Structures are given as C-alpha cells and as structure tokens.
Amino acid sequence: MPKKTPTKSKSSEKNIDFEKTMQELEKLVERMEQGDLTLEQSLKDFERGVELTRHAQSALREAEQKVQLLMKSTGQDQLVDFEEDTDT
C-alpha cells in the first residue's frame, strides 16, 4: 500500500498563493518601471497587474473576515486600529 503524502491545508496554500501573487506583482512593477517594454507588452503587464491586485485584495478581505470571526469567538466584537509605537 503506497504511503499517503501529507496534503497542505487550504489556508497554507492560500498564504503561499498570496505570497506568490505579491512577488509576481513586484516583478511586474520593476519591469514596467524600467521603461523598456513596448506599449503592447506594457498593457499586457498592466492587465496582469490588475488581475493580481484583485486576487491579493480578495485574499486580504478573506483573512480579515477570519480574524473578525476569531475575535468574536473570543468575546471581542470589534477590531481595534493598529497604532505604531512611536516611542522607539
């Protein structure tokens, strides 16, 4: 009987997917900032960038919803805004 390989959880796959999305977006931005692309390639890259941005925003919204659910399950109904420590 063959060994079963452990499968990644969906949340870890989405996290990796988010990281890959951000890396690809950064590469697109760098390439477009160089200014060496044709207009056609620039438009193609821009379109891909919009697609990647939408994917990243969706992943962030989903993560925020999960955090809110976790907060509610611990008795905290609202998220508080993050304030950076300015004493450093």
PyMOL commands that set and color helices and strands:
alter all, ss='L'
color gray80, all
select helices_A, chain A and resi 10-34+39-73
alter helices_A, ss='H'
color red, helices_A
deselect
rebuild
show_as cartoon
